[in-house]
């Protein structure tokens, strides 16, 4: 007795470039307008603020690892952010020879403002959708959330 093949297959009329198009759309949504009028706030610096805001103070090596950059690159980014007043270097209580990088009040206020602006901008765009498009988006949301969870939990294979 042969077992049934349970391998998921793409629908015959599936768009071959769907993953690529979806990835681009997600990136455009994620970065739309984040940097408008904010001078020196690059995507990497914004990500640095978001990591420090969520995870708290950390050593330079840990921060570099979280952002996927070399420690020397992270050090240059932190130097600029310290000069801007968004982060500060503090003594590491566990090892007084080292320091940790921490978000400042100004950095926290900036990341909060960016998040608020993005939420408002996206809400305005969603509000302008036609009712039929809004229904499709609502129906697709659980699938998008599931994809996001899967992508966040599985390392990319290159």
C-alpha positions as CSV (number, residue, x, y, z in Angstrom):
1,X,0.0,0.0,0.0
2,X,1.5,3.3,-1.1
3,X,1.4,6.3,1.1
4,X,-0.3,9.4,-0.2
5,X,2.1,12.2,-1.1
6,X,1.4,15.1,1.3
7,X,4.0,17.4,-0.1
8,X,2.4,20.8,-0.5
9,X,2.3,21.9,-4.1
10,X,1.9,25.4,-5.5
11,X,-1.4,26.1,-7.2
12,X,-1.0,25.6,-11.0
13,X,-1.7,29.3,-11.7
14,X,0.5,30.6,-8.8
15,X,2.6,33.6,-9.7
16,X,6.2,32.3,-10.1
17,X,7.7,35.5,-8.7
18,X,5.2,35.7,-5.7
19,X,7.9,35.3,-3.0
20,X,10.1,38.1,-4.5
21,X,7.2,40.4,-5.0
22,X,5.9,39.8,-1.5
23,X,9.4,40.4,-0.1
24,X,9.7,43.7,-1.9
25,X,6.2,44.8,-0.8
26,X,6.9,43.9,2.8
27,X,10.2,45.8,2.7
28,X,8.5,48.9,1.2
29,X,5.8,48.8,3.8
30,X,8.4,48.4,6.6
31,X,10.5,51.3,5.4
32,X,8.0,53.7,3.9
33,X,8.6,57.2,5.1
34,X,10.7,56.2,8.1
35,X,13.5,58.5,7.3
36,X,11.7,61.5,5.9
37,X,13.0,64.7,7.5
38,X,15.1,62.9,10.1
39,X,18.6,63.8,8.8
40,X,21.1,61.3,10.1
41,X,18.6,58.6,10.9
42,X,19.6,55.8,8.5
43,X,17.8,52.4,8.4
44,X,20.8,50.9,10.3
45,X,20.7,53.5,13.0
46,X,16.9,53.2,13.3
47,X,17.3,49.4,13.7
48,X,20.0,50.0,16.3
49,X,17.6,52.2,18.3
50,X,14.8,49.6,17.9
51,X,17.1,46.8,19.2
52,X,18.3,48.8,22.2
53,X,14.8,50.0,23.0
54,X,13.5,46.4,23.0
55,X,16.5,44.5,24.5
56,X,18.1,47.2,26.7
57,X,21.8,48.1,27.1
58,X,24.2,45.6,25.6
59,X,27.9,45.3,24.7
60,X,29.1,46.4,21.3
61,X,29.8,42.8,20.2
62,X,26.2,41.7,21.1
63,X,24.8,44.7,19.3
64,X,26.9,44.1,16.2
65,X,25.8,40.5,16.2
66,X,22.1,41.4,16.5
67,X,22.5,43.8,13.5
68,X,24.6,41.4,11.5
69,X,27.6,43.8,11.1
70,X,31.2,43.8,12.1
71,X,32.1,45.2,15.5
72,X,34.2,47.9,13.8
73,X,31.2,49.0,11.7
74,X,29.0,49.0,14.8
75,X,31.5,51.1,16.6
76,X,31.4,53.8,13.9
77,X,27.6,53.7,13.9
78,X,27.5,54.1,17.7
79,X,30.0,57.0,17.5
80,X,27.6,58.9,15.2
81,X,24.6,58.0,17.4
82,X,26.4,59.1,20.6
83,X,27.3,62.4,18.9
84,X,23.6,62.8,18.0
85,X,22.5,62.1,21.6
86,X,20.5,59.0,20.7
87,X,22.7,56.4,22.6
88,X,25.3,56.5,25.3
89,X,28.2,54.4,26.4
90,X,27.9,53.3,30.1
91,X,30.3,51.2,32.2
92,X,29.5,47.5,32.2
93,X,28.6,46.6,35.8
94,X,29.6,43.0,35.2
95,X,33.1,44.0,33.8
96,X,34.4,47.5,34.5
97,X,36.9,47.1,31.7
98,X,34.1,47.1,29.2
99,X,31.1,49.3,28.3
100,X,27.5,48.8,27.2
101,X,25.6,50.8,24.7
102,X,22.2,52.2,26.0
103,X,19.5,54.2,24.4
104,X,19.0,57.7,25.8
105,X,15.8,59.6,26.5
106,X,16.2,61.4,23.1
107,X,16.8,58.1,21.3
108,X,13.7,56.6,23.0
109,X,11.6,59.6,22.0
110,X,12.9,59.4,18.5
111,X,12.0,55.7,18.0
112,X,8.6,56.3,19.6
113,X,8.0,59.1,17.1
114,X,9.1,57.0,14.1
115,X,6.8,54.2,15.2
116,X,3.8,56.6,15.7
117,X,4.4,58.3,12.3
118,X,4.6,54.9,10.6
119,X,1.4,53.6,12.3
120,X,-0.4,56.8,11.3
121,X,0.8,56.7,7.7
122,X,-0.1,53.1,7.3
123,X,-3.5,53.6,8.9
124,X,-4.2,56.5,6.5
125,X,-3.3,54.2,3.5
126,X,-5.5,51.4,4.8
127,X,-8.4,53.7,5.3
128,X,-8.2,54.7,1.6
129,X,-8.6,51.1,0.4
130,X,-11.7,50.2,-1.4
131,X,-14.0,47.9,0.7
132,X,-13.3,44.9,-1.5
133,X,-9.5,45.4,-1.2
134,X,-9.9,45.9,2.6
135,X,-11.7,42.6,2.8
136,X,-9.0,40.8,0.8
137,X,-6.3,42.4,3.1
138,X,-8.2,41.3,6.2
139,X,-8.5,37.7,4.9
140,X,-4.8,37.6,4.0
141,X,-3.6,39.0,7.3
142,X,-3.5,35.6,9.2
143,X,-1.5,34.1,6.3
144,X,0.9,37.1,6.3
145,X,1.3,36.8,10.1
146,X,2.1,33.1,9.8
147,X,4.6,33.7,7.0
148,X,6.3,36.4,9.2
149,X,6.5,34.0,12.1
150,X,8.0,31.3,9.9
151,X,10.5,33.6,8.4
152,X,11.6,34.9,11.8
153,X,12.1,31.5,13.2
154,X,13.9,29.8,10.3
155,X,17.5,30.8,9.4
156,X,18.0,31.5,5.7
157,X,20.0,28.8,3.8
158,X,22.5,30.2,1.3
